[in-house]
Amino acid sequence: MLIDTLFAARDLARLKEIASVLVRHGFGELVRRLGLADRLERAGHALHWDHAADLARLPAPVQVRLALEELGPTFVKLGQILAGRADLFGPEWIAEFEKLHSQVPALPIEALRPQLREDLGAEPEAVFARFDAQPLAAASIAQVHGARLQDGTEVVVKIRRPGIESVIEADLRLMARLAALAEAEWPALKPYRPQQLVREFARSLRRELDLANECRNAERIAANLAALPYIVIPRVYWDWTGARINVQQRIEGVPGERIDALTPEAGFDRERLARRGAHAVLKMIVQDGIYHADPHPGNVFYLRGNRIAFIDFGMVGRLSERRREELLSLLLGLVEREPRAVADVLLEWASDGHGADLAQLEREIEAFVDQYHGVPLAQLRLGQMLADATAILREHQLGLPSDLALLVKAFITLEGLGRSLDPNFHMAAEATPLLRQVLRARYEPRALARRAWGTLRRALGVVEHLPDDVAQILRQARRGQLNIALDIVHLKRVGDQIDRAANRLAMALVIAALVIGSSIVMTVQGGPTLLGLPLFGLLGFLGAVAGGLWLIRAIRRSGRSDED
């Protein structure tokens, strides 16, 4: 059986645990269909079917969310990623996935000491002037402790949980194999691309396991936002940062959940904070192409002077220049209510959909955007409009590219954050000036020249790497030594048609010249006349009439031969 070859002996214990959780949460039929039960029983692992469907009275989204929580960190992370896939799941599923959290009991400091000594080169109390044994926060991958550098700077120390990498790698192997089985067993799942989804999730999670990668993301985004002095990104201390640990500046401010503390008496202007936050994130997305992909309140602090600090860059989104141009067209189409522009972009994104009725999809998208015609800009909810547009794709079993699915979630989160600060916050109104500015910048002469130069360089690169035999052909062509003989029957017919068309075009030019020349002659006094008219002008007009009749006859004959 396929199942025998897919699962290694080292993963059987975890496989039994996964199957048991699925059975307990009412997914026994799924376990049977995937062949997991037979494989486990042959390996001597019995499943307790008497507890199957204990939670069957709960809706399926709730059962899945509870199962993911019980399965542990990797599956919780998967659920959090799926919370951003409104193009794949309906609102009831998204609502449950958004309830998933990765808060877990913290490990005691003694369990972390061996790894800390390896990464820091000494005991943490010797490296730092102060190191807090009690963590500030604990999540599934890492936990955070407060500390103070020898120069008095307050920092946070993020420590990856010992052994978590091997646990996650085992889970990712099982996920990949289960996705392959599910796609083979249920062809209806293919439009949702479960194997591709797991591969993308694995790449994202492995990047998140590298705590130094989080710091590289932070520094890159900080450099991009350097022109916005009201945006704060924590400083990284690279002397003590690596794959399993990072040390960053500690941000002291009002947490994003404490909106009630942002009062005028405390020196905060909530309207300005909403606008500044929106401007910063929009700049990351449409200008820079790398953005904080999870700007929820827990990752935001508000500082005095109406400044905003973003933390935790473990999850970032990236957009290529082409994607940014498509996104720009989509957002402008939404805020300016241009159905055709929106339909063009979404159809491009859904172009890999097989069997979808693209004509019907286009009509639905145009009807969706057209419903906002005449609606004031201030009343548009851009995040919700994006969510509704992706829902249309979902109804046609078409998924967004993964880089864009993450973006839609970030937009919705950002708009919700802005409205929590200022009920009158309008993302569409804030986005429009920046979108137009970016659009103008893309068509400035310097930007056009840069793109043209890039295209030329790529073309030259293709030529440079052509195989030797093709390069030899090009050299022969340059020396005039290349001869190519083609004998194709249909090409002769095409050549004859082109020849006849050229003859008719030449005759039309001659007729036009005769008409113009004869008209000029008619105005000249003197010379021979006929019937009181200048002879040569009259002859020119008669020649033009004869040529015109011939041309009309030739065109009609050509039309009949084409029909034959």
N, C-alpha and C positions, 0 to 999 in steps of 0.2 A: 504493500500500500504506500501511497504518497506520504502519508503521515509518518510512516516508519523511517523514511529517509530524511524527513524535514527536521525532526527533533533529535538532538543529541542527548546522550545519557546524562550529561552534566546539567541539562535543563529540565529533567523530568520532575524533580521536586517542585520547582517553581511552576511548571506546567500543571501539576496536580493542584497546587494552591489556586492558580487562576481558574481552572475548571471547577473547583469546589465553590469558589466565590460566585461564578456564573450560575451554577446549579442552585445555590442558596438564594440567589436573587431572581430566580424564575426563568433562567435562560438555559434550561436543560436541553431543550430541543436544539438550540444552537450548538451545544457541546456535542450532541449526537451527530448532527449534520456535518460537523467538522471532523468527525472521526476521533475526537480526543478520548472519549470514554473507552473505546476498544483498545486504543494504544496503551492507555494507562492501566487498564485491567490486565493486559498481557504482560506489562512490566511489574505487576504485583501491587499496583496502587488502586485501591478501591475508592469509589466515590460514594458519598452518602446521599442516595437519591431520595430517601425518606424526607429530607428537608427541602426538596425541590419546591420552588414556587412559594416559599414562605411569605414572600413579599408581593405575590402576584396581584394583590388587590391595589397596589400602587400603580400609578401611570408609568408607562415604559420609560419616559425621560428621567423620572425620579429613581427608578430601579437602576438605570445605567449610572446615574450620578453616584448613588450609594455604592455600587459595585466598584467604580473607579476610586472612590475614597478608600475603600477597604483594600484595594490592590496595591496602594502605596504611591510613592513619589512619582515614578515614571508615568503611571496612568493618570494621576492627578494633573501632571503637566500636560499630558495629551488632551485631557478634558479642557484645560485652560486655553490651549490652542484652538480646540474645536469651538470654543465660545466665540471666536472671531470668524467662524465660517458660516455667516448667515446665508451664503450662497449654496450651502449644502444642507443646512438644518433649519427647521421651522422655528418660530419664536418660542414655543414651549420648550424645545430642546435647548436653545441658546440660554433661556432663563435659568435652566437647571445647571448647565455647564458653568455659568457665571457664579454660581454658589460655591463652586469648588475652591478651596483654599489650601495652601501648602503649609499652614502652621502645624508644627509637630513639636512634641516635647524636646526641650533643649538637652544636649549632651552635657554631662558634667565636665568641668575643665580638665580633670585628670584623664578623661578619655581622649582629649585633644592634645595633651602635652607631647607625646612621642612625635606626632606629626608636626607640631609647632616647633619643636627643637630642631627637626630636620630642615624646616623651611626658613626659620629665623637664624639658625646657627647658635642659638642659646635659649635659655628659658625666657619666656615673654617678660617676666618681671625684670630681667637684666637688660633687655633691649629697650623697654619703654620705661619712662619715669613712673607711670602708673598703668596697670592693666587690670581691668575689671573682670573678675572671675564669673560674675553673674551676667549672662548675655542680655543685650538690648532686645533682640528678636531672634527667633529660630524658624527656619523654613526647611523644606524637604532636602535641599541641596547643601545649604550652608547656614551658619548662624553668625550673628554679629555681636562683637564685644566692644565696649568703649575702652579707650586708652589715651595716654598723653605722651607725646614725644619728649625727648630730653630738653628741647628748647621751649617746652611749655605748650606747644600746639596740640589742641584737642583733635583726636582722630577716631575713626571707627576701624576695627579689624574684622574683616570678613573671612571666615574659615570654612573651607569645604569639609563636609562630614567624612571622616575616615571610612574607606571601604565603599563609599556610595557609587564610585565609578564602575566597579565590577557588578554591582547590583543593577545599575541602569543598563549596562551593556548586555547583561543576560536578558533583561526585559525587552530591550530593543530587538535582540535576536528573535525572541518569541513573537513579538509584535509583527516583525517582517514575515515570519512563517505563517502566522495566523492570517495576515492580510492576503498572502498568496493563496491560501486555502479558501478564504472567503470569496475572493474574486473568481476562483475556479468553480466553486460550488454554487455561487449565486451570480449569474451573468448580469442580473439587474443592477448589481453594485458597480459594474465597470464604469458608468459615467461619473461615479464619485471617486474613481481612481484610488482605492484604498492603499495599494502598494506605493504609489507615488506620495500619498499623504504621509505614510509611515516613514518613507525615506527623507522627506523634507523635515518631518518632526525630529528624526534622529540627528540630522545635521544641526538643527537649531539647538537641540538639547546638549549635544556635544560641545557646541560653542559656549553654551551657558555654563558647562562644567569647568571651562577654563576661565578662572577668575581674572587672569591677566587680560584676557580678551575684553572683558567688561571695561577695564580701565583704558584700553586702547580706543574703544568706542567712545568713552567719555571724553578723552582728550581730543579726538577728531571732531566731535560735535562742539566742544568748547571752542576750538579754533574757528569753526564755521560761524559761531554765534558771538565772536569777539566784538563785533560792531554793535551788539545790543548790551549795553552795560547793566541793564536791569535783569539780565539772565545770569544765574550763578550755576556753575557746574563744579562739583567737588574736585579739589586738587588731588592728584595721585602721588603717592610716595613710593617710587619705584625701588628704592633700596630694600624694601621688605615685601615686594609684590611678586607673585609668581602664579603658576597654574592653580595651586591649592589655597592661596591666601592673597588678599590684597589689603592695602592700607590707604584710606582716603580721608580727606578733610571731613571733620564732623560738622554737619549743618545744624545750626541752632536757629529755630524759627517756629512759626505756627504751622503744625501739620495740616495737610490738605483736608483732613476730615473735620478740622475745627473751624469751619466757616464762621461760626458765631463769634469767634474771637477777633475777626477782622473788622473792627469797629473804627469809625472816624476818630474816636477818642484815643485809640491806640496808634493812630497815624496811618491807617490803611484806607485806600480808595478802591473799593471792590470793582467798580466799573473799569478803572484803569488796569487793575490786575487781570481782569477777563480779557481785555483787548491785548495786553502785552503777552499773555500766555498764548493766545490764539496766533498772534503775529509770529512768535518764536517757533511754534510747531509748524505753522504753514510755511515758514521759511525753510525749516528742515526738510519738509516734504517736497515742495515744488521747486525750490532753488538748489538745495544741497544734495538731495537724493539719499540722505541717511537721516533717520529720525528715531526718536524715542517711541518704541512701538507699544508701550504700556503706560501712557501718561495718566494713570488713575490717581485718586487723591493720596494714596499711600506713598506714591513716589514724588510727591510735590510738597515743597515747603514755601511759606510766604515770609519774606524778610522785611525788616524796616526799610523805608524808602521805596515801598511798593515794588520790591524786587521779588523774583521767583527763582527758586532753586529746584532743579530736577536731579533726582538720584536714581541709582540702580539702572545701569545701562546694559544689563545682561541680555535683554531682548530688544534688538533694534531692527528696523526695517530698512531695506535698501531698494532704490529704484534706479534703473538705468535711465540714460538720457531719453531714450525712445519712450519708456514708460512715463516719464515726467511730461513729455509733450502730449501723450495720449491723455494723461490725467488732467492736464491743463485744458485741453479741449473739452473733456467731460465736465469739469467743474464750471467752466465758463458757459457751456451749453445748459447746465442746470440753473445757474443763477440768472442767465439771460433768457431762459425759456426757449431754447432752440432745439426742438425735438430731433431734427435731422442730425445735428452734431452729436447728441447723446447716443442716438441709435447707431451711428457709424462706429463710435468707440466701443460700445458694448458688443456689437456684432464682431468687431475685430478681436476683442478679448474672448469671445465665445466661438471663434472660428474653428476650433478643434472639435466642436461638438458634432458627433456623427448621428445622422438620423433625425436631427432636430428640424422643425419647420421654421427656417430662418425668416421666411416671408411673414409668417404669423408673429414671430418674435419681434420683428421690426415694427409691425403695426401696433403691438402692445406697448412697446417702448415709446413710440411716438404719441400714443394716446396718453400714456402715463405722464410724459413731460408736458403735453398740451394742456393737461388739467390745471397746471399752474400759470397758464397764460393770464396776464392781468393781475396776478397776485402781487402785492407790494413786496419789495425785496426784504423788508424787515420781518415779514411773516414767513419767509422760507426757512425751513429747518433742514440745512444741508446734509447733516449726518443721517437724518431719517430718510431723506430723498435717496441718498446712496444705498441705504439699507433696503429701501423699497425696490430700487433698480436691480439690486442683486437678487432680491426675492423673485423677480420676474425670470431671471436666469435659472434660478433653482426650480421653478415650476416647469421649465423646459428641460430639466435634467442637464443643465450646463453649469459647470463650476468656474469660478474666477481663477485666474492664475494665482498661485500661492502668495506671491509678493503683494498682490493687490488685495487679497482677502484680509491680510494683516492691516493694511492701510485703512480699509473701511472701518474696522474695529477701532483703530486709533482715532479716526475722525468722529465717530459716534461718542467715544469716551471724552474727547476734547470738547465737543459741543455741550455734553452734559456737565462737564466741569465748569465751562464758561457760564452756563445758565444757573448753576448753583451759586456762583459768585454774584451774578447780575441777572435777575429774571428777564431783563430787557435785552440781554446779549443776543446778537444775531450773527451767526457765523457767516452767512452769505454776504451780509453787508461788510464784515471785516475782511472777507476773502477777496471780494471783487477787485479792490484797488491793487492788491498785491498780485493777483492773477494777471491783470492787464499790464502791470509793470513788467512781470516776468515775460509775458508774451511779446511786449515791445523789445525787450532786451534780446530775445532770441532772434529777432530779425534786424538787429543793428548790423551795419556793414562788417564790423570786426567779428561778430559772432558768425555771420554767414561765411566770411573768409576762413574762419577757424574750422567750421564744419566741412567746407570745400577742401581745405588742405588735408583734413583727416580722411576724407573720402579718397583723395588722390593718393595719399600714403598707403591706404589699404589696397588700392588697385595696384600700385607699384609693388607692394608686398606679394600680392597674388602672382604677378608676372615673375617676380624674382624667384619664387619657389615652384615655378612650373617644372615638371619633369624634364629631364635632359632632352628627350626626343622632341617634346613640344618646343623647347628653347631652340633646338636645331632648326625646326620648321620656321620659327620666327626669324632666325638669322638668314636662312635661304630667301625668305620673303623680302628682307631688307636689301639683299644683293640682287634681287630680280631673278633668282634662280628657281623660284617655286612655281610649278605648273600643276594645276588641279583640273582634272577632266571629269565632268559629270554628264551622264546620259540618262536623264529622267524624262519619261514620256510626258508627264503632266507639266513639267517645266516648259516644254516646247509650246504647249497650248497657252500657258500663261504669258510666255514671251510674245506669241503672236497677238494676243489681246493687247499687251502693252504697246506693241508696234502700231496696231490699228488706232489705238487711243492717241498715240503721239501724232500720227498723221492727221487725225481729226482736229487735234489741238493746233497743229501748224496751219491747217486750212482756216480755222477760226481766226487765227492771228492775221492771216493774209486778207480775209474778208474785212476784218476790223480796219486794217491799214487802207484798203480800197475805199471804204466808207469815209474815213477821215480825210484821205488824200483828195477824193472826189469833191468832198464838201469844200475844201480849200480852193480847188480849181474853179468851182462854181462861182466863187466870189471875185475871181480875177477877170478884169475886162480885157477884151481883145482876143484874137485867135479865131480859128474856125468854129462855126456853130452848126447845129442841127436842130430844126424845129425851134429855133430861137434860143437854144441852150448851148453852153460851151460843149463842144464835141467830146473832148477828152474827159471832162467831168461826167458826161452822160454815159460814155463807155465804161468808166470806172464803176458807176452805180449798177449798170447792167451786169458787169462781171461779178460784183458783190452779190447781186440777186441770184445769179446762176450758182455761185459757190455756196450760198446759203441753202438753196434747194438740194444741192448734192449732199451737204452736211446733214440736213434733216433726214434725207433718205438713208444715209449711212448709219445714223444713230438708230433709226427705226429697225433697220435690218440687223444691227448688232443686238438690239433688245430681243428680237425674235429668236436669234441663234442662241442667246443665253438661256431663254426659256426652254429651248429644245434640249 
